Amino acid sequence: MCGFVGVFDLKVDAKELRPQILEMSKKIRHRGPDWSGIFCDEKAILSHERLSIVDPQSGGQPLYSKDGNLALAVNGEIYNHMDIRNQMNGSYEFLTKSDCEVILALYQQKGIDFIDDLNGIFAFALYDKKNDCYLIGRDHMGIIPLYQGWDKHGNYYVASELKALEGYCNKIEEFLPGKFLYSKDGVVKEWYQRDWKDYENVKDNKTDMAALRKGLEDAVHRQLMSDVPYGVLLSGGLDSSVISAIAKTYAGKRIESGDEKDAWYPQLHSFAIGLEGSPDLAASRVVADHIDTIHHEVTFTVQEGLDAIRDVIYHLETYDVTTIRASTPMYLMSRVIKSMGIKMVLSGEGADEMFGGYLYFHKAPNAEEFHKECIRKLDKLHLYDCLRSNKSMASWGVESRVPFLDKEFLDIAMRINPDDKMCNNGKMEKWVLRKAFEDYLPESVAWRQKEQFSDGVGYNWIDSLKELTEKEISDEQLANAKFRFPVNPPMSKEEFYFRSIFAEHFPSDTAAACVPSVPSIACSTPDALAWDESFRNNADPSGRAVNAVHNDAYKEKVENK
């Protein structure tokens, strides 16, 4: 995981702007504490903060073509870089072993029409001096963050995090996933398009469990490329347990050698966090014993979580309630992971969106609505779980990888017949995934009910947050929220509390507009609230808000009006 800041279309002298870019870049150095690099030209500047995962010795950035014409800053990993290198057949002279250098080779060979050739997680900025043009791109799901902004002079900026642009840019926006900007065209275009987004193209498909299983195994295998120690996040839920179990089967060999040589760091370490006695800690221990990882349990107190909230909001750059609830324990765990010398982890994000794993999916009226909600969830994932996973880990210089969202596996999973994913006829949520991997896991875990991460770390965590914010924010403050916060007025006292802290870190309205603020139950989109009358009267993002589905549903009775 790295971070970069780039500025193009310069309206001021580059030498005068260079010190400012270095200051902006310093604000995201937590993402890349290993080395800093800068490219400065008359018409463009790229500053890069590196976290070295692949090729620590020669893969420093920005990267350059041999003739010095192309300069590239990348945050991410290109999992199929070896295949791309081999396809070049010597037509491009590589200067490093960095996985990201293939972007330069592809650009030189194909121009701008290469991004779908990449299987990885990435945000990049490429400058072509000879043609005085630049290319900005972001991965298919927004797993890696990227923002863009414009200052009072009209200079155009891109940066890995919002904080690098705040105070310098009058206008800030998220650079959306699956998009690219080529300066000669001057407009942002879509490079990631898939037929499975249309229900009509998947409704009659046959579900191939063997293909699903192999697809995920291949995705995990690809994403284990690393020249540094790595681990797995293991909450004890289905998703993280499946990823951890698959990773364990490959951990003994170095995948860069075609699995022929012993791994540099063959012992797989797993990590879990929770309050004392939490559901996740108990379940993760069962899985760790079953798959034989070196397991580390991190316990935190409610007070330690509350003390971290201000820092969490600064690093996550959000005031979304669910994200902050879940990010706080993840942020605390990341610090412990980094202290042990681990620089990369695999995580289980994405499965709930792909397979309809949230408990409210039990209320989906039909397969078409089920599939449409999965697509809506995937389209917004960059604002929630991708953001949480990336920034919680990156805050302490740890890279998070998400095999469920692997580009190739996504195509397999999203072409499954939606009717087979549905929670009907007594089937549990994510039944297809559970069935495909039940032999990897203990039965108690393979068929454990969905717990959202913010719930699984201990129910008292969310309950304490709600209790605190109920005391801190008055009814009058909430009623008048639209005057203090005209952009996305808070809808609950908890959101008001988080928003107040966010505004201290990021005071501009343009920063506030980068954050989502929508009604939800158990992480649903607003559209899914129409599925059940009780949803509209009990809109809380916790999974326990789904009455008659969660085993520990909130005890309050909800009156249907």
N, C-alpha and C positions, 0 to 999 in steps of 0.2 A: 504494500500500500504506500502510496506516495501522495504528494500534493504539488500543484503547480499554479502559477499565475502567468497569464499572457496578456499582452496589449498590442493591438493592431490599429491600422488606420490612423497613425500618429499625426496629431495636429500640433504637437510641441516637439522641442528638441529631445531626442532620445537620451542624450547624456544628462539632461536635467531630470528626465523621468526615471532614469535607472535607480537612483537611491529610493524613490518612492516604491518602485516595484519590489525592491529588496525588503522594505519594511512590510509591505503587504504579504510577501511570501513568508516572512518570519512568523506571521500570525497563524500559519498553518504548518509550522515546522513539526508539531506533534505528530502529524501524519507521516513525516519522513525525517526522522532524527539522525539518519546515518550519514548524509552528505548533502551539500547544496551546490547547485550549478546554475549558471545564467548565460543566456545568449542575448546579445544586444546589437542590433543593427539600426540603421537609420529609420527603418519603417516598421520594426517589430522588436519586441522584447519578450523572452521566455525565461522565467525563473522556476527552478524545480527543487523540491525537497524530497529526498529519496529514502525509502525504506527498502533495503536490499534483501530480496528473496531469491531471485534467480540471477546468477552471475554477479555475486557481490564484488568481485575484483575489477571487472572491466565494464560493467553495465551502467556506469554513472550517466546522468542526463543533465541537459538535453543531449539527445543522440543526433549524429550527423551523418550525411552521406559522405563518401570518400572525397568527393570534389568540394565539399563544404557548402554546396548549394542548398541542401535541405537541412532544416533544424526541426527537431521533434521533442515535445514534452508529453509524457504519457503517465497516467495514473491507472494501473491495472495489470492484468495478466492475460497473455494470449496463449490459451491452452493447446492450440494446434500449431504452434510456431515451428515445431520440428518438421511437420508435414509440409508447411509452406516453404521452409528452407530447402527441403529436398526437391520440391516442385520447381524451384528456381534453376536447378541444374547448372549452377555456377554463373548464371547470367547477372547476378548482383554480388558485389564484393562486400560481405559483412565485416564490420570492424569490431564487433563484440559478440558475446554469446547471449545477450539480452533477448528475451522472448519478444520484446516490444519493437526490436529493430526491423522485424518483418513488415511493419507498417510503412517504413521508408522504401523497402524493396517493392512492395505492392503498388505504392503510389508511383514509383518510377516506371513500373511496368504497365500499369493499367490506368493511371490518372486517378480520378476520384471514385471510380466505380469498383471499389474493392472491399468496402466495409463488411458486406455480408459474407465475405470469404473468411472473416475472423470468427473464431469461437473463443470467446473470452469475456472478461469484465474489463471495461475500459472507458476512459475519457481521454481525449488527446487533442493537441493543438500542433499543427504542422505548418511551417512557413517555408515557402519556395522563393528564394531570393531572386533567381533569374527571371521568373515570371511575375514577381511582386504580387504573390497571392497567398492565401492561407486557407486551411481546411480544418474545421472543428468537428469532432464526432463524439457520440456517446453510445454506450452499449444498448442492447435490445430492451432491457428491462429497467435500466437506470440503477443498476447494482452499484455503480460508481457515481458519486455525486458530481455535478457540474453546474455552475452558475455563469451568467453573463451580465454585463453592465456597461453603462455609458456615463462618462463624466461630463462636466460642464463644458469641456472643450470639444466633445464629440469623439474622444478616444474610445475605442471598443475593447472591453476587457473580458476575459474568461478566467474562472478560478474554481478550484476544487471545493471551496467552502465559502459560504455567505460572508463570514467575518472578514475575509480578505478584501471584500468590495465595500462593506459598510463604512461610511464616512468618506469614501473617495468617489463613489458613483451616485449620481442623482436618480438613476433608474436601474433596478436590479431585477432580474428574472431567472427562473430556473431554465437551464438549457435542457430541453425535454429528451427523454429516452428514445432510442431508435431513430434519432434525427442527425442530420449533418448540415453544416453551413460551408459552402464554397464561396469565397469572397467575390469571384468573378460573376457568380450568379446573383449574389446579394440577398438571397432568401433562404430560410431554413427549410430543408426538404426531408422527407421520410425515406429511410433506407430499409427499415424493418417492416415487412408486410407478410402476413401469413393467411392462408385460406381457412385455417381452423377457427378463425375469429367469427366466422359465419356459421351459425347452427346448422344450416342446410347442408353444409359440406361435411358434417361429422355425424349427423343423426342416424345414419344407417351403417356406420362403421362396425366392424367386428373387433371386439376387444381381445388383444393378444397379450396374455399375461407374461409369456416368456420374453416377448420383445420389450415389455415394460421393465421387467427385471434386469435384463441385459443392458438396456439403455441407461438405467441408473447406475449399475455397476461400472459401466464404461465412463460415465460422467465423473463419478468419484475417482476412478483411476486416473483420468486426465488431470484432475485438479490437485493431485498429490505432488505435482512437480514442484520441487523446492530444494534449494541448496542450504537451507537453514532449518533448525528444529521446528516442528509443527505439532499441533494437537487437534482435538475435536471438542466441540461444545456438546455436552451430554446432559440434557435436562431430565431424561428418563421418559420423555414422551415418545410417541411413535417416530416422528420425523427425525429428530436428532439421534435416536437409537439406531434407526436403519442406516443413516449416514455413517455413524461410528462403527457399526458392525461391518459394513462393507469396507471402510477404510482399514480396519484391522486386518482384513484378509490380504491387503496389498502392502501393508506397512513394512514388511520385512525386506522388500526388494526396492531398488532404486528404479523408478519408472523411466527415467532418462536413459537408462541402459537397456531398455526393453525388458525390464524385470529379470535381467541376467545377473546383475551384481547386487551384493548386499546393500541395504539402505545405509546411508550415513548415520541416521538416527532411527534405528529400528524399533525402539520401544515407543508405543503409541500412548500418549498422555491424554486423559479426558478430564474435563472440568465441569463442575456443576455448582450452582449457587442457590441459596435459599435462607429463609429464616430458620432458626432451630426447629426441627421437627416438621419441616415443610414437605408437601407431597413430592416435589421434584427431587429433593435430596434422597429420599427413601427409594424412589423408582430408579434413579440414576445409579445408585449403588448396586441394585439388582442387575442392571444391564452391564455395568463395568465388570462385575464378577463373572458374568456369563461370557463376555467376549474377551476378558482378560486384558484390560488396559491398566495402566498405572493411573489410578483415579485420585482426583483432588477435589475435596469438598470445601467450598468457601461459604462460611456462614456470615450473615450480617444482621445487625439489629435494625429495628424500625428507625431509631434515632440516627444511626449511621446513614441510612437511606435518605432521611429528611435533610440531613446536613449536606448531602451531595447534590440535592436538587438544583441549586443555583449553578453549579459547575456542569451538571448534565444538560441543562437548558442552553448554556453557552456552547457546549461542544456539539449538541444535537441540532441546534438552530431551529427549534420548533417549540410550539406551545400546545401541540396535540396531546390530549389527555392519555390515550392508550400508549402512545409512543413514549411519553415520559415515565409512565408507570412501569413499562417493561424495560426501558433503557437504563434506569437507575441501577438495578442489580447487575445488568450486563456491563455497565460502566465500571462498577466496583470489581467485578470479576476480571475484567480486562487488565486492571492494574496488577492483580495477582499473577495472571498469565504472563505478563511482560516481565515481572520480577523473577520468573523462573527461566527466563531465556527463550521462551517460545515467541516466535514472530509471525506465525500464521496458524489459523484455525479453520476447520470446516464447520459449517453451521447448517441448520435444517430449515431455513426460511424458504417460503415459496410453495410448499406442499399443500398447505391449507387452501391457498388460492387456486391451485391447479386441480385439486381433488374435492373441493367443497368440504373442507375439514372443520370449519367453524360450526358451532352447534346450531346456529340459526338456519343452516342449510337443511336441517330436518324439516323446516317449514316450507321449503321450495314447492310451489304448486305443481310443477311439471318439469320435464327434462330440459325444455327450451329455456325456461326461466333460470333453471339451475346453471346451464351453460353460460347464459348471458351474464349472470352474476359473477361467475368465475372470470370471465373476460374483463368485466368492470373492475374486479379486484386486482387482477394482474396489471391493468392499465394504470392503477393508482399505487401500485406497490412501491414505487420509487419515493412516494411521500411518507411511507410508513415503515414497513419491515425492512426494506432495503436500506433506507436511511438509518434506521436504528442499528442494524447489524454492522453497517459500515462505520458510522461515526462513533458508536460506542466503543468499538475496538480500536479505531484509528486514533481516538483521543489519547491512547497510551502507546501508539506506535505498533499496533498489532493488525495484521491483515485478516479479514474475514472472507471466506469463499463459500459459495452457496450452490452445491451440486444440483439441487432440484431445479434451479433456474438455468442450468446449462442449456445453451441454445439448441443443441441436438436433442437432448432429453425432453425439452419443452415441446418440441414437435411431436414426439411420441406420445407424451402424456395428454396433450390437448387434442389429439385425434382419437382418443378413446371415446366410445359411444357414451354421451352424457347420462343416458338412462342407467348404465352400469355403475356410474359414480353416485347415483342418488341414494339417500338414506331412506329406503322404503322396504316394506315387507320384513321389518325387524332388523335390517342391516345397520351396522354402526357407520358413522361418518368415516370416510376414506377406506371403505371396505376393500376396494380393489387393491390399494396399496398394502393394506394389512395382509391380505391373502397372498400377495406376491412375495412378501418377505417374512411370513410368519415363522418359517423355519430358521431364520437368522436370530430370532429373539425369544426370550422367555414368554410363555403364553400370557402372563399377567401384564406384560408390557405391550405385546403385539395387539392386545385387545383392550388396552387402557383407554378410558374416555378422554377426549380432547380436553387439555388444560391450556388456556392461554398463558404465555410465559409470565405475565404480570400476576396471574392467579396462582400458578404452580409454585412460585417461590415462597408462597405462604399467603393465605387469604388476609391475614392481619395487615399486610403491607398496604393493600388497596383500601381496606377499611380505615386504616390510620390516616392515609392521605385525605380521604373524604371527610373524616372527623376534623382534621387540622384545618382544611380549607373552609369548612362550615363555620368554624370559629373565627377565622381570619377575615373572611369576606362577608359583609352584611348584605341583607336582602336589598337595601337601598342601592348599594354599590352595583350589584348585579342588575337591578332594574334600570340603572342609568349607564350601563356599560357602553352603549352605543355612542355616548357623548365622549367618553374617554378614549374608546377604541372604535373609531368609525369604520376601520377596515376589519372585517371578520369579528364583530362584537362577540364576546364570550357568551356561551349558552349555559354554563354552569359555574358554580363557585370555584370548583377545582380548576376549570379552564381559565377563569379570571385570575386566579392566583398565579398560575403558570405564565399567563400572558403578561402580567405585571413584571415578572422577573425578565421575561424575554425583552420587553420594552427597555429595560435598563441596559441590556447588552446590545440590542439592535433597535434604536429609537425611531428609525425611519418607517413611514407607511409602506414604502416600496419593499422593505425587508419583511414586514408583516404579511404582505400579500403573497409571499412565497410559501406560506404555511397553510395547510388545509384546515377548515373548520366547518364540519358537517355533522348532522345528527346521525347516531349509529347505535345499534344494539349488537353486543358481542362482535364488534369489528365489521358489521355489515356496511354496505353502501347505503345511502339514503333511499335508493330505489327498492331495496329489499324490505324496508319498513312496512311496505304495503302488503307483505305476505301474510301478516298476522296482526289482528287488532291489538293484541297485548304488546306488540313491539312498540307501537306509537305511544303507549302510556308508560313504558318502562325502559326508555332509551338510555342505557348505560353500556359502555363498551366492554364491560366484564362479561365473560362467558356465563357467569352465574345468573345473569339477567334473563337468560332464556328459560323461562318457566316450563316445567314438565319435561325438560330435556336434560339439564345438568343435574347430576346426582345431589349436589349441594346448592340448588337454586336458592336465590334470595327468598326469604320466608314471607316478605310482604305480599299481601294479596293485591292483585292488579284488577281494578274494576274495568270491565269493558263498557266504554261509553257509546 
